[in-house]
């Protein structure tokens, strides 16, 4: 059993499960820090971050992680969360 934080993450976990998408939590190390995005999708090689809105701190942290590690992060914000029932993993925007 993997715990999620909040109702939005719960919705995403349920959506992933209902679409048979395997997920986990997997921390990323960068600049001697640890960052754990909300979901790791091993079969797709991407992370998902659930954010109602992106603060400057969030943006800077994700840019640092991406530039240092070359990971791929998909962002789910309010618009995507409202449309989860009709989206596929390919529809999710990538953070750049």
PyMOL CGO cylinders between C-alpha atoms (Angstrom):
from pymol import cmd
from pymol.cgo import CYLINDER

trace = [
    CYLINDER, 0.00, 0.00, 0.00, 1.40, 3.38, -1.02, 0.3, 1, 1, 1, 1, 1, 1,
    CYLINDER, 1.40, 3.38, -1.02, 0.10, 6.47, 0.75, 0.3, 1, 1, 1, 1, 1, 1,
    CYLINDER, 0.10, 6.47, 0.75, -0.76, 9.61, -1.18, 0.3, 1, 1, 1, 1, 1, 1,
    CYLINDER, -0.76, 9.61, -1.18, -1.31, 13.12, 0.09, 0.3, 1, 1, 1, 1, 1, 1,
    CYLINDER, -1.31, 13.12, 0.09, -4.63, 14.82, -0.44, 0.3, 1, 1, 1, 1, 1, 1,
    CYLINDER, -4.63, 14.82, -0.44, -7.67, 14.25, -2.60, 0.3, 1, 1, 1, 1, 1, 1,
    CYLINDER, -7.67, 14.25, -2.60, -6.04, 15.30, -5.87, 0.3, 1, 1, 1, 1, 1, 1,
    CYLINDER, -6.04, 15.30, -5.87, -3.26, 12.74, -5.50, 0.3, 1, 1, 1, 1, 1, 1,
    CYLINDER, -3.26, 12.74, -5.50, -5.88, 10.16, -4.56, 0.3, 1, 1, 1, 1, 1, 1,
    CYLINDER, -5.88, 10.16, -4.56, -7.79, 10.94, -7.77, 0.3, 1, 1, 1, 1, 1, 1,
    CYLINDER, -7.79, 10.94, -7.77, -4.63, 10.54, -9.83, 0.3, 1, 1, 1, 1, 1, 1,
    CYLINDER, -4.63, 10.54, -9.83, -3.76, 7.25, -8.09, 0.3, 1, 1, 1, 1, 1, 1,
    CYLINDER, -3.76, 7.25, -8.09, -7.27, 5.94, -8.80, 0.3, 1, 1, 1, 1, 1, 1,
    CYLINDER, -7.27, 5.94, -8.80, -7.02, 7.10, -12.44, 0.3, 1, 1, 1, 1, 1, 1,
    CYLINDER, -7.02, 7.10, -12.44, -3.64, 5.40, -12.87, 0.3, 1, 1, 1, 1, 1, 1,
    CYLINDER, -3.64, 5.40, -12.87, -4.98, 2.21, -11.29, 0.3, 1, 1, 1, 1, 1, 1,
    CYLINDER, -4.98, 2.21, -11.29, -8.14, 2.23, -13.42, 0.3, 1, 1, 1, 1, 1, 1,
    CYLINDER, -8.14, 2.23, -13.42, -5.98, 2.56, -16.55, 0.3, 1, 1, 1, 1, 1, 1,
    CYLINDER, -5.98, 2.56, -16.55, -3.64, -0.26, -15.42, 0.3, 1, 1, 1, 1, 1, 1,
    CYLINDER, -3.64, -0.26, -15.42, -0.69, 2.13, -15.24, 0.3, 1, 1, 1, 1, 1, 1,
    CYLINDER, -0.69, 2.13, -15.24, 1.90, 0.94, -12.73, 0.3, 1, 1, 1, 1, 1, 1,
    CYLINDER, 1.90, 0.94, -12.73, 3.14, 3.62, -10.38, 0.3, 1, 1, 1, 1, 1, 1,
    CYLINDER, 3.14, 3.62, -10.38, 5.26, 4.09, -7.30, 0.3, 1, 1, 1, 1, 1, 1,
    CYLINDER, 5.26, 4.09, -7.30, 7.06, 6.81, -5.40, 0.3, 1, 1, 1, 1, 1, 1,
    CYLINDER, 7.06, 6.81, -5.40, 10.75, 7.11, -6.22, 0.3, 1, 1, 1, 1, 1, 1,
    CYLINDER, 10.75, 7.11, -6.22, 12.99, 9.89, -4.90, 0.3, 1, 1, 1, 1, 1, 1,
    CYLINDER, 12.99, 9.89, -4.90, 15.44, 11.74, -7.12, 0.3, 1, 1, 1, 1, 1, 1,
    CYLINDER, 15.44, 11.74, -7.12, 18.73, 13.06, -5.72, 0.3, 1, 1, 1, 1, 1, 1,
    CYLINDER, 18.73, 13.06, -5.72, 20.16, 16.34, -6.98, 0.3, 1, 1, 1, 1, 1, 1,
    CYLINDER, 20.16, 16.34, -6.98, 22.45, 19.00, -5.56, 0.3, 1, 1, 1, 1, 1, 1,
    CYLINDER, 22.45, 19.00, -5.56, 22.77, 16.93, -2.38, 0.3, 1, 1, 1, 1, 1, 1,
    CYLINDER, 22.77, 16.93, -2.38, 19.00, 17.16, -1.93, 0.3, 1, 1, 1, 1, 1, 1,
    CYLINDER, 19.00, 17.16, -1.93, 16.20, 14.69, -2.34, 0.3, 1, 1, 1, 1, 1, 1,
    CYLINDER, 16.20, 14.69, -2.34, 13.07, 15.39, -4.35, 0.3, 1, 1, 1, 1, 1, 1,
    CYLINDER, 13.07, 15.39, -4.35, 10.20, 12.92, -4.45, 0.3, 1, 1, 1, 1, 1, 1,
    CYLINDER, 10.20, 12.92, -4.45, 7.65, 13.70, -7.17, 0.3, 1, 1, 1, 1, 1, 1,
    CYLINDER, 7.65, 13.70, -7.17, 4.14, 12.46, -6.49, 0.3, 1, 1, 1, 1, 1, 1,
    CYLINDER, 4.14, 12.46, -6.49, 4.22, 9.48, -8.88, 0.3, 1, 1, 1, 1, 1, 1,
    CYLINDER, 4.22, 9.48, -8.88, 6.87, 7.45, -10.73, 0.3, 1, 1, 1, 1, 1, 1,
    CYLINDER, 6.87, 7.45, -10.73, 5.60, 5.55, -13.79, 0.3, 1, 1, 1, 1, 1, 1,
    CYLINDER, 5.60, 5.55, -13.79, 8.30, 2.94, -14.45, 0.3, 1, 1, 1, 1, 1, 1,
    CYLINDER, 8.30, 2.94, -14.45, 6.77, 1.59, -17.68, 0.3, 1, 1, 1, 1, 1, 1,
    CYLINDER, 6.77, 1.59, -17.68, 6.68, 5.11, -19.15, 0.3, 1, 1, 1, 1, 1, 1,
    CYLINDER, 6.68, 5.11, -19.15, 9.91, 6.42, -17.62, 0.3, 1, 1, 1, 1, 1, 1,
    CYLINDER, 9.91, 6.42, -17.62, 8.26, 9.59, -16.35, 0.3, 1, 1, 1, 1, 1, 1,
    CYLINDER, 8.26, 9.59, -16.35, 7.33, 11.26, -13.10, 0.3, 1, 1, 1, 1, 1, 1,
    CYLINDER, 7.33, 11.26, -13.10, 4.01, 12.98, -12.43, 0.3, 1, 1, 1, 1, 1, 1,
    CYLINDER, 4.01, 12.98, -12.43, 3.73, 16.00, -10.19, 0.3, 1, 1, 1, 1, 1, 1,
    CYLINDER, 3.73, 16.00, -10.19, 0.25, 17.07, -9.04, 0.3, 1, 1, 1, 1, 1, 1,
    CYLINDER, 0.25, 17.07, -9.04, 0.03, 20.82, -8.47, 0.3, 1, 1, 1, 1, 1, 1,
    CYLINDER, 0.03, 20.82, -8.47, -2.98, 23.06, -8.07, 0.3, 1, 1, 1, 1, 1, 1,
    CYLINDER, -2.98, 23.06, -8.07, -0.62, 25.89, -8.95, 0.3, 1, 1, 1, 1, 1, 1,
    CYLINDER, -0.62, 25.89, -8.95, 3.13, 26.18, -9.42, 0.3, 1, 1, 1, 1, 1, 1,
    CYLINDER, 3.13, 26.18, -9.42, 5.02, 28.46, -7.07, 0.3, 1, 1, 1, 1, 1, 1,
    CYLINDER, 5.02, 28.46, -7.07, 8.33, 30.01, -8.12, 0.3, 1, 1, 1, 1, 1, 1,
    CYLINDER, 8.33, 30.01, -8.12, 10.02, 27.62, -5.67, 0.3, 1, 1, 1, 1, 1, 1,
    CYLINDER, 10.02, 27.62, -5.67, 8.36, 24.60, -7.36, 0.3, 1, 1, 1, 1, 1, 1,
    CYLINDER, 8.36, 24.60, -7.36, 9.36, 25.81, -10.80, 0.3, 1, 1, 1, 1, 1, 1,
    CYLINDER, 9.36, 25.81, -10.80, 12.97, 26.43, -9.81, 0.3, 1, 1, 1, 1, 1, 1,
    CYLINDER, 12.97, 26.43, -9.81, 13.25, 23.07, -8.05, 0.3, 1, 1, 1, 1, 1, 1,
    CYLINDER, 13.25, 23.07, -8.05, 11.86, 21.11, -11.00, 0.3, 1, 1, 1, 1, 1, 1,
    CYLINDER, 11.86, 21.11, -11.00, 14.09, 22.99, -13.46, 0.3, 1, 1, 1, 1, 1, 1,
    CYLINDER, 14.09, 22.99, -13.46, 17.13, 22.20, -11.28, 0.3, 1, 1, 1, 1, 1, 1,
    CYLINDER, 17.13, 22.20, -11.28, 16.16, 18.53, -11.07, 0.3, 1, 1, 1, 1, 1, 1,
    CYLINDER, 16.16, 18.53, -11.07, 15.56, 18.23, -14.82, 0.3, 1, 1, 1, 1, 1, 1,
    CYLINDER, 15.56, 18.23, -14.82, 18.79, 19.99, -15.78, 0.3, 1, 1, 1, 1, 1, 1,
    CYLINDER, 18.79, 19.99, -15.78, 20.87, 17.92, -13.38, 0.3, 1, 1, 1, 1, 1, 1,
    CYLINDER, 20.87, 17.92, -13.38, 19.25, 14.52, -13.92, 0.3, 1, 1, 1, 1, 1, 1,
    CYLINDER, 19.25, 14.52, -13.92, 17.47, 14.67, -17.33, 0.3, 1, 1, 1, 1, 1, 1,
    CYLINDER, 17.47, 14.67, -17.33, 14.30, 13.15, -15.86, 0.3, 1, 1, 1, 1, 1, 1,
    CYLINDER, 14.30, 13.15, -15.86, 10.93, 13.79, -17.48, 0.3, 1, 1, 1, 1, 1, 1,
    CYLINDER, 10.93, 13.79, -17.48, 8.20, 15.32, -15.30, 0.3, 1, 1, 1, 1, 1, 1,
    CYLINDER, 8.20, 15.32, -15.30, 4.55, 15.56, -16.35, 0.3, 1, 1, 1, 1, 1, 1,
    CYLINDER, 4.55, 15.56, -16.35, 2.50, 18.21, -14.57, 0.3, 1, 1, 1, 1, 1, 1,
    CYLINDER, 2.50, 18.21, -14.57, -1.13, 17.80, -13.62, 0.3, 1, 1, 1, 1, 1, 1,
    CYLINDER, -1.13, 17.80, -13.62, -2.77, 21.06, -12.73, 0.3, 1, 1, 1, 1, 1, 1,
    CYLINDER, -2.77, 21.06, -12.73, -6.41, 21.94, -12.18, 0.3, 1, 1, 1, 1, 1, 1,
    CYLINDER, -6.41, 21.94, -12.18, -7.37, 21.68, -15.89, 0.3, 1, 1, 1, 1, 1, 1,
    CYLINDER, -7.37, 21.68, -15.89, -5.92, 18.16, -16.25, 0.3, 1, 1, 1, 1, 1, 1,
    CYLINDER, -5.92, 18.16, -16.25, -7.36, 17.03, -12.91, 0.3, 1, 1, 1, 1, 1, 1,
    CYLINDER, -7.36, 17.03, -12.91, -10.82, 18.19, -13.97, 0.3, 1, 1, 1, 1, 1, 1,
    CYLINDER, -10.82, 18.19, -13.97, -10.51, 16.13, -17.17, 0.3, 1, 1, 1, 1, 1, 1,
    CYLINDER, -10.51, 16.13, -17.17, -8.85, 12.96, -15.84, 0.3, 1, 1, 1, 1, 1, 1,
    CYLINDER, -8.85, 12.96, -15.84, -11.69, 10.75, -17.03, 0.3, 1, 1, 1, 1, 1, 1,
    CYLINDER, -11.69, 10.75, -17.03, -11.05, 11.62, -20.68, 0.3, 1, 1, 1, 1, 1, 1,
    CYLINDER, -11.05, 11.62, -20.68, -7.24, 11.95, -20.69, 0.3, 1, 1, 1, 1, 1, 1,
    CYLINDER, -7.24, 11.95, -20.69, -4.58, 9.40, -21.54, 0.3, 1, 1, 1, 1, 1, 1,
    CYLINDER, -4.58, 9.40, -21.54, -1.01, 9.46, -20.29, 0.3, 1, 1, 1, 1, 1, 1,
    CYLINDER, -1.01, 9.46, -20.29, 0.03, 10.98, -23.65, 0.3, 1, 1, 1, 1, 1, 1,
    CYLINDER, 0.03, 10.98, -23.65, -2.28, 13.95, -23.05, 0.3, 1, 1, 1, 1, 1, 1,
    CYLINDER, -2.28, 13.95, -23.05, -0.44, 15.12, -19.93, 0.3, 1, 1, 1, 1, 1, 1,
    CYLINDER, -0.44, 15.12, -19.93, 1.76, 18.21, -20.37, 0.3, 1, 1, 1, 1, 1, 1,
    CYLINDER, 1.76, 18.21, -20.37, 5.49, 17.92, -19.77, 0.3, 1, 1, 1, 1, 1, 1,
    CYLINDER, 5.49, 17.92, -19.77, 7.20, 20.39, -17.50, 0.3, 1, 1, 1, 1, 1, 1,
    CYLINDER, 7.20, 20.39, -17.50, 9.89, 22.35, -19.39, 0.3, 1, 1, 1, 1, 1, 1,
]
cmd.load_cgo(trace, "trace")
